[in-house]
Amino acid sequence: MNADRLPPVAPEVTATLVENLSPRLRKRLDAAVTKLGARTTRRDGDTVTIEVDDETELRLHAPGGVVATTDAITCGCLLAPACVHRAAAACAAPAADLAPEPVDQPTAEVPDPASVTDLAAASATAPGPVTDPASATDPAPTPALDSVSSPEVASPDQRAAADALWSAGAAVLEAGVDGAGAVTQSALLRAAHTARLRQLPRASGAALSVVTLLRAARAGDPSYRTADLVTALAELLGTAHRVGTSSGAELAAVRGRARRPYSPDGSLRLYGLFTEPVVTDSGHGGVRTWVAGSDGRLFTVGDVAPGGVGRALGVADRAVRLGDSALTHRELGRAGLAVAGATVSPDGRLGAGKGVKAVTARGAAWTEPPLAALWETPPSEQVTRALRSTSRYADPDGGGSDLLFLDVELLGPVRESGGSCLLARCAGGVPVRLTVADDDPALAHRDNVTLLAAAPGTQLRIIGRLVPAPHPRLTLLACSHPSGEGTIDLGFDRLRRADLPDPTAPVHPAPPRPGGTGAHSPLYLLERRVEQTVPAGRAALGMLGDVTAETRRIRRAGLPTAAGLLTALCASAARRDRDLFGRLLPADTDGFASYWLAAARYTAAVAESLCSAAWEPTQEGVR
């Protein structure tokens, strides 16, 4: 049985079913989930049936696509409704998200828990010079649009809900992925449901993300990445902590909003840039077409639904759902639109409501105004802007784009540990690595980048998506045609060898490894300890031994705060106090979670700062 074949189950339903189990059955719950996953399922309308055994069937009734009550899960076994099967089915199914979209100088001293908590609550800074930030601040918060006014401080109910989320998140860190089974996940789901009822949709969504990633990790999902769970856990813990310390507009940003409304934006004159395929790990596929306004603002028109890469290839040539325009997505990427009554979401998506009118208009070449202005901004300034939107802990409603617009000279292929990529040189002599956006052979990305790598010396105007790294790096999405006529959507259009100039230009030697300020930073020594906590929990980190050599190396690199956090994190993981009779006291899960959160947020802030600095041109003009 694939969990994707089961209907989503409301978090409170799963939590209630698990809480109603006896202690004996709770111990058997994880095994029951695994056993149930091997059983056959069938769907009949809104009902999914699981064959528990030859004589027993389990049914999940999902009117509207979601199992919304405990009575909607029924079992035919003799112990029902107090059996373990109902809870196991709820735990095996996806969790339904019922709230859609929603400084002192650093020292080498080990910080105390209070200062660590304050540091943990801060968000990543906007990138700047490479320093050792002891704290970070949030980007300017966006007030919630679905409330008349923001309270000065959180209500007692909201504080209690945030405390429950903190405790549930700390329990995940204590147990690690291996120990965070169905019961631990149930506590997170209960806390998420309560937070949603208390008008804390951002924290509730973070908790659901943690549950989803935990399930993926325990199921051996190949798309699971530990770094994603680190980010989700840090977002959960950081948001929960800040509920009790924020006020006014900052509290509104911490609370988030349940809906992401489209707001009126009047009349817009839009110019197509390119179209990219969208293929997700969940089996969804479609396209996203990027357009720019006369003032340089970026907007998107998308069409994504279940279907995978096959749907992405088909939808590219379907008409855009916007007003009366008959343009397809790929045509819009090179044409223009005049829109009246436009509506726009906080992240730049154009609405297609009944009041929106759109007609086809003339487009503009990338070398013509207003599009040409996108390439006139220095790369370092573009990276600063992109990092504000790609930050792991950015305000979800902050908007912005992670696209970069660069004029480059191709240098040729360069080998990396994970394969090879295309090396180019952009303004200021900064070498940038251009990677494939999607390796699916049905898409044209890989073949196009391979052909471009065989044409060193070619000068192109490109559009890419920033990959935060200690060296300049982009995923390549679109480029000007090598002949100088037109543009190429690298996911759909296929270059031919005849399109490339003869390789008569001198081949520039590629650097053997990524350059840049942070390419050899020992920050990874702290990052890996943060990540090691997630799979096996606090106790495993506490058994890793002395970290003096690692902290000494970090201090020599000019990162004393990182050294202090590493020392504090490992010491907290290993600490177990005893009472007067020599018996072990319960571990300080809250204290450890504070140190871990501080380390996770700190490493993210420094990594973004290193990424920004890597794009700064050197005095010599080369790296």
N, C-alpha and C positions, 0 to 999 in steps of 0.2 A: 504494500500500500504506500503510495506517495502522499505525503502530507498535503501537497498542492491539490489533491483530489478531494480533500475534505473541505467543507464550507468553513469560513472564519467563525470563530466563537467569541462572543463578547467576553472581555476580561473578567467581569464580575461573575459570569457563569462558571468559568474555569475555577476561579478562586473559591466560590461557594461549594462546588462539588468536592474540591480537595479538602477544604476545611471540614466538611461533614463526614469525611472518612474517619474510621477509628485509627488509633495509633498503629495497630497491627497492619491495617491495609495501606497506610501511608508508607510503611517500609517496603511494601510490595509494588508501589505505584510505578517506579521507574522501570521495573521489569515488565509490568503490565503494558506500559507504553511501547516498549520495544517489541513485545510479543504481538501487540495489536497492529504494529506497523507491518508485520509480515502477512496479515490476513487480506483476503480479497474484499474489494469494495465495488458497489454498483450504485448508479444514480438513477432516480426516477423522479423527474421534476425537481421539486424543492427538497426532496428527501434523499439522503445518502445512507446506504445500508452496509454495515460491516459484518462479515460472517465470523463471529467469535469462535465458534466450533461448528460441528456438523448439525447441531440441534439449536443453536442459540444465535440470534441476530441482534445487532445493536444499530439503532437508527438515530440519525441526526436530522432534524427537521429545520430547514433554514428558509422561512418565507422572507423574500426580499434579499436573499443571499447571505444572511447572517443568522447564526444560532443565538437568539437573544434572551432565552429563558432556560432555566435548568430543566423544566418539564419538556423542552424540545429535544432532549437526549433521553432515549428510552432503551432499556435492555431487557431481553427475554429470559435472563438467567434466574435461578431460584432466589438469589440474594438481592435482586433488584427491589427497590431503587437504591439500596445501601451498598451496592456492589462496587468493586474497583473499576469495572469496565467503563462506566459513564465518565468518571474522572479521567481515566486514561485516554478516552477518545477526545475529550476536551483539551487535554494537554498535547495530544498529537496534532491537533488541528491548528491552523494559523490563528494568531490573535487578531481579532477585529479592531481596527482603529475607528472608534465611533466619534472621534473629534478630528475630522480630516484637515489636512494641511494646517493644519494649523501653522617719591621713591628715595629711600636711603641708599647710600653706596653699599654694594654687596661686600660681604665679609666672608671669611672662611669658617666662621663659627657655625655650629649646628643650630638652626632656628628652633625656637620653642614652639609648642603646639599652637598657641594662640596666633603667633605670627604666621605659621604655616597655614592655618585655616583662612586667614585673611588673604594670603597669597593664592590659596586654592580657589578662592571665590572670584579672583580677577580673570578676565578674559585675555586672549592674546592681543598684544599691541599691534598697532599698525606698524609695518616693518620700517626699520630705519637702520642706522649704523650698527655694525655688529658689536654688541656689548653683552654684558652678563646681567640681564634684567632681573632685579630682585622681585619685581612685581609687574603687573600688566593691567591695563585698563580696557574697559569695553568700548566698542565703537558707539557713536551717539545712538541712544535707543530710539525706537520708533513707537510712539504711543499707540495703544490698541485702538482700532477703529470701530470695534463692536461694543464699546462701552461709552457711556456718556461722560464719565470722568474717572480718573484713576484714584484709588485711595492713597492717602499719604503713606500708610504702612499696611502690611498684610494683616488680615483678620486672624483671630485666634484659630479659627478652623483651617485657614490656609497654612498657618505655621505648623499645626498638627499634621496636616497632610504632607507638608514638606519634610517634617521629621520622620514620618513613616517611609517616605521615599528614600531618605538618607539611610535609614536603618536597613531597608531592603537592599539598597545598593552596596552598603558596607558588608552585608552578609554574603553577597556574591563574591566580593574581593576576598573575604575570609575563606570561602569554600573553593573558589576557583571554578573553572568550567567543569572539571571532573566531579566536583561535589555539588554543583548547583543544579540539582535535579528538579523534578516536577514540583516538589514542595517549596523549594526556594523560589522557583519561578512563579508559583501561585501567590506567594507573598508580594512579589513585584507587581503582579497583575491586580491584586487587591489594592495596593497602594496607588497604582496608576488609575484605577477606577475612582477611588476616593479623590485623587487630585483633579480628575476631570470634573467631578461634581463640585469641587471647591474652586472652579474657574482657574485652574493651573494647567492649561493644555500643553504648554511647552514641556514642562516636567513630565506630564503624563505620556506624551509622545516619546520622550527619551526613554522612559521605563519600558514601553512596548518595544522600542528598538533593541534594548538590551535583551529582552526575552526572545525576540526573533533571532538575534545573533547567537544567544546561548543554545537555542535549539539547533541552529545550523551547525554550530561547532560540535555538539554532542552527536549529531547525525552523520558527521563526516562529510558535510556538504563541501564540494571542491571549490565553491566560490567564497567560502568563509575565509576571512583574514583577521588575525589577532588584532592588528592595528585598528580595524573597524570597531571591534568590541572595546578596545581601550578608549577610543574617542567617544563611543556611546556611553560608557560608564562614567567618564569624566564629565560629559555633558549632564548626565543625570545627577551626579553628586554636586557638581558646581551649581546647577540651577536650583536644586533643593536647598543648598546652603544659602544662596543669595535671596531666597524668598524672605527669610527672616531678617536680612540686613539691608534690604533695598527699600526705597520709598519713592513716591511720586512717579515721574516718567520712567525712571530706571526700573521700578517695580513692574510697570506696564510691559516693558520689554522682557523682563524675567518671566512674567506670567504667560506671555505669548497671546495668541488668539486662536480660537477654534476654526475660524474661517479666514481665507485669504481673498478678500473681496476685490472685484474689479472696480476701479474708480474711473469716472469720466475724465477724458483727456482732450476733449474738443476735436478739432480737425488736425489731421496729420498728413504730411507728405512723406512717403516712405520710399526707400531705394533698396533693392535687393542686394545682398552680399553673397550668400551661398546657402546650400542645403546640406545637412548632414544626416546620415542614418542614425537611428536610435535603437539599440538592441540591448535589453536588460537581462540579468541573470534569472529573473522571474518568468521569462518567456514572453515578455511584451516586445513589440516591435513597431516601428513607425519612422517618422522623420521630424526634423526641426529645421525650419527655414529662418535664417537671420536677416533682418532688415535694419536699416538705420534711418533716423529722422533727419530733417534738415539741420537740426541743432547738434547732430552727432550722437544722440541717444540711441541705444540698441534695443531692439524688440525682437520677439520670436513669435512664430505661428507654428503650432505643432499638431501632430496627429499620431498619437501613440495608443495602442490597444493590444490585447493578447494576440500573438501571432508570430513573434520571433523575426528572424532575418528575412524570411519570405514576405512577410507583410511590409517590412521596411522597403524592400525593393519595389513592391507593388504600389504602395501609397505615394511614393515619390512622384508618380505621374498622374495622381488624382488631383482634382480641383481643390484649391484652398478653401476652407470653410470660413469665409470672411466676406460679408456683404454680397454684392452682385458680381464679384470678380470671377472670371472663368479661367484664370491662370492656374496651372498646376504648381506644385511646390517647387519643382526644378525650374520652371519658367519664372516664378516669382523671385528666385534667387538671382536672376539677372535682369529683371524688369522693375517696375515701380508700381505703387498704389497711391491713390488719393482717398483718404478715409475721412468720413464725417461721423460724428457721434462716437468716436473711438473710446473704448474702455481698456484699461491696462491694469494688470495685477502688480503687486509690489516687486516681483522678480522680472517684470518686463514682458509678460505674455499678453498678447492682444486678445481681447474678448471677441466673441462672435455672436453677441446678442441680437435680438430683433431690431433694435434701434441703430445698429451699426450699418453704415452704408460705405461701400468700397467699390471703386472702379479702377480699371487698369490705366496706368500712366507710364510715361517714359522713365526708364531706369538711368543709371549713371555708371560709367566705367570707374574702376578703382582709382584711376589717375585723374578723375574729374571731381570737382566739388559737387556735393559736400563730402563724398566718401574719401577723397584724397586726404582730408584732414585727419582721418583715423591713423594714417601712417606717419604723420608729422610729429606726433608726441614721442619723446625719447623713450626707448625701451624700459629704462629704469622706472620712469613715472608710470608706464603702463603696468609694470609688475606690481608696483605699490598699490595701484587701484585693484588689480586682479586679486592680490592677496587679501584685500578686505572682504572679498566675496567668497574666497576659497578657504578662509581660515576655518580650522576644525570647530571652533566655538564661536563663529560669527552669529550675529543676530539673524534669525531665520527670515526676518522681514527687511533686512538691510538692503536688498537689491544688489545691483552691480553686476558685472560680467567678468568672467575669467579668461576672456579672449585677448590675444595679443596680435597686433598688426605690425609686421616687420618687413623691411627690405633686406634681403640676404643674398650672399654669394655662396653657392654650394661648394663644399670642399671635398666631399666623397664619403664613403662608408667608414665607420669606426666600430670595432668590436667591443662588446661589453660582456659582462658575466652572463646576462640573460639572452644574449644574441648579438645583433648588430643594429645600428641606427645610422641616420644620415647626419653628418656634421656640416654646419654652415656657419658663416660669419655675418653678424648683423652690425648695426651702427656702433661706433666706438671700438671696433675690433673684438667684440665679445663673441667667443665661440659658443654656439647653441646646438644642442643635440635635438634632432627632430625624429620623433618616434611614431610608430603606427598607432592610429586611434583604435582600430579593431582588427584582430587577426583572422576573423572569419573569412574563409576563402571565397565565399559568395560575394563579398564586398571587394571593392577595388583598392582599398588602402595599401595593402602589402605590396601588390604588384607595382603600384604607382611609385611608392617610395623606393623600391628596388631600382626602377628605371631612372629615377632622379639621381640616385646615388652613383649611377654610371655616367653622369654628365657634370664632372667637376668644372668649376669656372662659370657655370650658368648663374645668372642673376635673376632672382624672382621676387615678386611681392607675395607674401604669404599671410595666412590667418591660421593661428594655432591656439590650443588651449594650454594654459600654464600648468606645468607639473611641478608642485613645490618640491624642491630638492636643493642641496647645497651647491649645485652647479646649474647653469642655464639649461632648461629642458622644456620642450613643448611636444604635444601630440599634434601632428600636422593634419589640418582639416581641409584647407583649400589653398590654391595658389594661382598666380597668373600663368597663362599658357606660355611655355618656353619660347614660342614664336613671337610673343608679345601681343597676340590677338586673342582677346577673351580671357575667360577664367576656367579653372578646373575644380569641380567638386570631387575631392579625392576619394570619397566613399562610393561615388556612383560613376563618374566619368573615367574612362580608361585611356591612359596615355599609350602611344605607340613609339617605337624606336625612331620612326620617321619624324616624330614631333620634337625630338631632342636635337640640339646643335651638335656638330662634330666635336669630339673631346680634344680640341686643339689647344685649349687654354692650359696653362701649367697647373699641375696637380699640387695642391697645398698639403703638406704633411699634417696628419691628424694627431692631436695629442694622445698619448697612450692611455690616459685616464682623465676623468673629469677635472677641470680646473676650477678655480674660484676660491673665495675666502674660506668657505666652510667645508671644502672637499675632504679635508683630513681632520675635521674637528672630532675630538673625543667625546662629543655629546652622546654618541651612540652607547657609551658605557652606562649612562643613566637611562637612556631610552630602553635598552634591553632589559634592565631590571624592572622597569615599569611594565614591560610586556610579559616578562616571566611570571609576574604575579597572577596574570589573568588565567592561564591554563591550569595551574596547580594550587593557587591560593597563597595566603600569607605564610603558612608554615613552611612551604617549600622554599620561599624566598629567604626565610630565616635560617635555613640550613646551608646556604651557599657559602658561608664562611667569611673570612676577613676581606674587606674591600679597600684596605689602606693603599695598596699599590694603584688601584683604579682612581681613588680620590686624589692621590698625589699627581697622577698624570693629568687629571682634569684641571687641577689648580695651575699646573705649569702652562696650560693652554689659555689661562686667563678667565676661567669660569669657576670662581670660588663658590658662588651660590649653588651651582650644580653639584660641586663636591660636598657641600654641607647637606644638601637634600639627599644625596646618595647615602651618606653616613646615617642620617636620621631615618631614612626609609628602611634600611637593612637592620638598624638597631631596633626599630619599632617592631619589625617582623619577627625578630628573634626574642624579644622581651616577653617573659612570662613570670610574673610575680607570684610569691607564695604567702600564705597566711601564717599566723603564729605557730601553727602546728605542722608547717612544712608542706601543706597541700597546695597544689597549683590553683591559682585564681583564674577566672575566665580571662581570656585575652582581651586587650583593649582594642576592639574592632573599630570604634570611632576614631581613636587616635591614629591607628594605622591608615584608615581611609583618608584622614586629613593629610598625612604625609604623602600618600600615594597620589592623591588629587593634586597637591602642590607640585609634585614632580612631573605629572602628566601635563599639566597646564604650562609649566615652565619650559619643558622640552619643546612643546608646540610653539611657544613664543620665540624661543631662540632659533628654532629651525626656520621659522618664517623670516626672522631677521637675517639669518645666513643666506637664505634664498634671495632676499632683496639685495643684499650686498654683492652677491655673485653677478648680478646684472649691471653693476656700476662699471663704466669703462675705466681702464687704468690710464695713467699718464702716458704710458708708452703706446696706448691704443691697442695692445694685444695682451692676451693672458698666457 
